[in-house]
C-alpha cells in the first residue's frame, strides 16, 4: 500500500474562468484528502490558489504587474489557508502552512531542517499544506511553478505517489481543445522519446507552468522510483479513484528507488554553484546503463563557477547538453588544477551523482 502521498493541485484546477478561487473544487479535494488519510496514509498537499483567493478580495483592473501579484499573493495566502483550515477543521483534522522558496532547498542544512519539519508534522497527524512564498521569492529563486515544488517535496520525503492535478484529463496526444486528442493512460520512461513529441504549450493566464514542466518533473520522480499520476482535479472523486487503483488520468511508471542523497541531487536545476564539462568518452560512460562510474578529472575539459567542496554542480556533455548533477568532492580551484589528469580521486563520486 502506498503510505506517503504528495498531492499537487494547480492554478487551473482551483480557478474559475475569471481566475478566482473555485471553492467547490477545493472543498471536494479536502473531503477526498480526509478520506485518504483515514486509510492510514500520510498526505502532503502542495497547493496553488493564493493569487486567485486574493483576486476575490481586491481585484486589480489593470494588467497585473509583479508588484500586484505580490500583493495578491500576500492577501490571498491568508484567505486560502483560512478556507483550508475551516474545511479540514470541520472534520476534526489539523492542517499546517508551509511556505517555501528555492533557497530552502539550496544547501544541505536548510534541506534537512525542512524535511524534519515535514516529518514532525506527519508524525503528529497534521496535514502539511505547501505553497511557494511568492511574496518574498526573487525572480532567480522562483520555482518554475508548484509542480517543481511538489517534486522537491516528494523527493525530500521519499513519497510513494505524487498526484499532479490540473484541468485536463491526463497526458494527451494533442491539445486538449482538439477533439481528436487521445489520453495516454500509462507512460514508461524507458522509451521517453515517443512521448516528448506530444508536449504542447499550455501555460495558463494565471499560472507559470505548463505540460513541459509536468512531464519533466514526472520523469525525474519516476527515475527515483516514485509513481506519478497526472489527472483532472475538477473531476469528481479523482483522488479517491486514483488511490483505489482505478484507471484514470495518466500513470508514470516508476523505476527502482534511489538513495536520499540522489533524490536531493535530482532536483538541482537552478541550484547549481558551478559546472564541469566532460569529453565524449566520459559522457558515454556516465550515460551507460551497464556501467557504474564516478566522474574522474581525466574526463573533465572545463570547470566554471566558484563552488566549494560539498556544493551541487552540474555536469555538461561535450555538446553542451545537461548530463546530470552531483556533489563536488573538492572546490572549483582544485577541480581546474586536476582537469584532464589521470590517477586522481573523483570530481563527483557515483554515490553522490544523479544522471538525468
Secondary structure by P-SEA (a helix, b strand, c coil): cccbbbbbbcccccccccccccaaaaaaaaaaaaaaaaccbbbbbbcccaaaaaaacccccccccaaaaaaaaaaaaaaaaaaaaaaaaaacbbbbbbbbcccccccaaaaaaaaaaaaaaaaabbbbbbbccccccccccccccaaaaaaaaaaaacccbbbbbcccccccccccccccccccccccccccccccccbbbbbcccccccaaaaaaaaaaaaaacbbbbbccccccaaaaaaaacccccbbbbbcccccaaaaaacccccccccbbbbcaaaaaaaacccccccccccccccccccccccbbbbbbcccccccbbbbbcccaaaaaaacccccccccccccccccc
